[in-house]
Amino acid sequence: VSDSEFDLIRDIFAPLASDAPGAFNLADDAALLEAGEYIVTKDLMVAGVHFLPKDPIDLVARKLLRVNLSDLAAKGARPVGYFLGCVWPVKTNRAAIEQFAEGLREDQALFNIALYGGDTTAHRVKSAPLTLSATFFGTAPRAGVTARASARPGDDLYVSGTIGDAGLGLMALRREGKFLAADKAPLIHRYQLPSPRLKLGAALANVASAAIDVSDGLLADAGHMARASGVRLEIDAGAIPLSAPARRWLAAQSDRDAALGALAGFGDDYEILFTAPPEMRRSVSVAAKASRTDVSRIGSVRRGEGVVLIDAGGDEIAVEQAGYDHFES
Amino acid sequence: VSDSEFDLIRDIFAPLASDAPGAFNLADDAALLEAGEYIVTKDLMVAGVHFLPKDPIDLVARKLLRVNLSDLAAKGARPVGYFLGCVWPVKTNRAAIEQFAEGLREDQALFNIALYGGDTTAHRVKSAPLTLSATFFGTAPRAGVTARASARPGDDLYVSGTIGDAGLGLMALRREGKFLAADKAPLIHRYQLPSPRLKLGAALANVASAAIDVSDGLLADAGHMARASGVRLEIDAGAIPLSAPARRWLAAQSDRDAALGALAGFGDDYEILFTAPPEMRRSVSVAAKASRTDVSRIGSVRRGEGVVLIDAGGDEIAVEQAGYDHFES
């Protein structure tokens, strides 16, 4: 990078802060958030861990925003803005940083958010990967935030959208598995550009008893919710919503149960997994329709602990991989 | 790292969040900040760029907090808490992470702040360095935040503490230059563990016309202030406050002006550089005494642009290095 940090911020990043009154055009080290009650979340993304080094960098930028927006969505929060941290690899050129900023600009407009501040620096170690950090803040829903620790025995368990597509997209990018040519692009798109369920999350603020966004994988995040709430979650494997490409991939697998377990173990779905008492079924349906988001009832909350996947015969499906864990290898 | 991310958070990081009511014990992806007007700042630190890979990791943790606290200090803000991002090198062991958390704990108690949330992950590339991110938030002073863009021609220019010690400490760690044996430890201490000037910053909220913390170096940060305010800053080289070890190092240099320029070019001081109208001199003195912080008047604000270092004869000292820039090499 031949441009100075100052020039980069002034030329490329400051325009992204023009709608943030308290960002001082990024000419200051600190930003001012107007008075309010804020929900805050922070997610890191590292090349080779959370995205592929060859992923288009504008999509990487947008994914960084969207994985954080997904956390806010699960809380029912309305996103306001974010702070950005970038550590660029040694040989990053200005064009790449501009393309990155273009991705940010695009999604800022789409989600009505602004850049409030941050920090940018460069690695000195040659192979050190692009490392990104975003701290997002949003305003709490009037009904109060949706917790993840308040699932109660007897509640229904729901998930939005479809599960496993992003993981299949990653497989396709890595040339693992077999896919119809026409199925690859939509799966890869799900991996590279998740859709945070902000409208559904907001609509669920009065409805859901607990919610979490599915980032580590359906089973792993169900595990987080079960642990936080002190309950057991039973998931009906046949009820897990699958896209047409995922159903086609599944149909070609010899061990269907294992393959279904794999889909439920993949990460990067960025759907919302939530619970609600049975008397709220109509309200859930209204929230789904109002937010134009598909919602599937996939199981129920029981006394106990852990997560189980149940097949059509009522038997437990043994699952090998329970989500991606950065600290196990 | 053999421990799972979840265990790390529960065992090591969650206790750091016990005083943060909205942190949900770090069992959630998001935290709730109680209603208020917040000042927010974010600083990254990368091993080999902002600290040495061999620096004690508890001091690295404390430096991460302190460089961010220094940004809040320059605004006159009262720190409340922070969000933490850690990308650990491939072979990090649990003991190192525990030592890191112990540093956080120590400074959290000292500065009365709490951990509110964050994200932790691990590199997959072997040589990739420890990469840290912190997003800090504090409450604004009643008098309003101190801007960096409001220095006015005619104002006096001040700096707290002493300048250049941290840069000399870094030289000593790198075995560059010659130091008295007794001088090394205090200089290295200044590099590894800066002292954010929170009390002074708060006391200046009604007094200073503009303020910035000295992180990139006295000359570089004066340049940032000059640019933001649209003024020229003249610094009296002889008035730059130096510690006894720095004065001894300076006395041993053949080119005193160049050496003084180097001290003013080093980074990592984490002092406050600020301006105030001449009629506020008594108020500045009161703020310094009330906060038990040394403050030196080192120059003045003029019409024009840029920063100049003036020698005893009134001539401009040519300065080679104007602060560290991560994007020039």
Interface residues (C-beta under 8 A of the other chain):
Chain A: V1 S2 D3 S4 E5 F6 D7 L8 F24 A27 D28 D29 A30 A31 L32 L33 E34 A35 G36 E37 Y38 I39 V40 T41 K42 D43 L44 V46 G48 V49 H50 D71 L72 A74 K75 A77 F83 L84 G85 V87 Y116 G117 G118 D119 T120 T121 A122 H123 R124 V125 K126 S127 A128 P129 T131 S133 T135 F137 A140 V145 A147 R148 A149 I212 D213 S215 H224 R227 A228 D325 H326 F327 E328
Chain B: V1 S2 D3 S4 E5 F6 D7 L8 F24 A27 D28 D29 A30 A31 L32 L33 E34 A35 G36 E37 Y38 I39 V40 T41 K42 D43 L44 V46 G48 V49 H50 D71 L72 A74 K75 A77 F83 L84 G85 V87 Y116 G117 G118 D119 T120 T121 A122 H123 R124 V125 K126 S127 A128 P129 T131 S133 T135 F137 A140 V145 A147 R148 A149 I212 D213 S215 H224 R227 A228 D325 H326 F327 E328
